[in-house]
């Protein structure tokens, strides 16, 4: 009986872990991560001061960035860089960092979605 209970608990834990959405490569070459329960962001860093963030829905379909606003916080060699993101064409938000941001840098994106709520994504 104990073996059956342990097997059921283990199976339930594996099912829950399989549903979690971790970072994955996005279609634009950046890391795609969850931003709240209903959005994903793909953060593209190319070593320049230009940062591009693509917004998609929970089904990973691009959504228009019009009406979104945001802020980026990215750490480079121990220095934290904070700068605004503005809606651009299509599903893109763009921002200009105060210094070049190498690919692979770590940070966070905070978005204000149309309607006023705020979501956060870390990468």
N, C-alpha and C positions, 0 to 999 in steps of 0.2 A: 504494500500500500504506500509506504514512504517513497519508494522509487517512482511511483506514478505521480505523486504530488510534486516531487522534485522535478520530474520531467515536464510537468505542466507549467511550473513556475519558470523553468529555464526557457521553454518555448515562448511563453508570454514576454519574457525579457528580450529575447532575440527579435520578436516581432516589433516591439517598441523601438529597439535600436535600429532596425532596418528602415523605419519610417522617418528617422531623424535626417534632416537635410544638412549636410556638411558642405564645405567649400568645394566647388568644381569649376573646371575651366568653362568660361562662357564663349559664345560665338565670336566675340571680338578680341579674344586672346587674354582677357583679364580673369580675375577670380570672381565667381558669382557666389554670393552669400545671401542668406535670409535677411530681410529688413522688415521685422514685424511678421505677423501671420499672413498678410496678404500681398507682400511685395518681395521681390528679389532685386538686388543691385549687382551689377558687374563693374568692378573698378579696374580701369585700364591705366597703368603707369608705364611710361616708356623711357624714363630717364631724363625727360625734359621737365619744364615747369608746368606743362599742360596736363591736367588730370581730367579724364572723361569717365562719367558714371552713367551706365545704361540702366533704365528702370524697366522691370517686367512684373507681370502679375504672378499669382501663386502657381499658375500653370506654365510659367516661364515664357509667356507670350509678351513681346514688347508692348508697352503702353506709352501714350504721349506724355512727355515731360512737362507740357504746358500746365501751369498751376502748381508745380512742385517748386520748392526752394530747398536749399541745403547748406550744410557746412561739412568740411572735411577736416579731420585731425590725423596727421600722418607723422610718424616718428622716423627720422633719418639720422643714423649715427648718434643716438641719444638726444637729438634736438627735436622738439615737437613743433610742427608747423600747422597752423590753423588758418583756414581761408574759406570764403564763401563759394558756393556752387550755384549757378544760375541755369534755368531751363534753356535748352538750345533746340536744335532741330530734332524732330522725331522723338525718340525715347532717351535722348541724351541730356545730361546736365554737365556743364563744364566749369572748371575753375582754374585759376593760375596760382600756383604755389610760390612762396617767396624764394624758393631755392629748388634746384632740380631734385626730382623724386625718382630714385632708382626703382626699376621693376622689382617686385618681391618685398617692398617696404610694408610695414604693418601699420594699421590705423583703424579709424572708424569714420563712418558716414552717418550724419544725422539728417533726415529728410522731414520736411513739413509737407504733408500730402494735401491735395485739394480737400477742403473741408476743415483744415486746421490741425488734425492730429499729427503727432510726431512719431517717427519710427527710427530705429538705429540698427546699423549693420557694422560688424567688426570683421576685419580681414587681417 
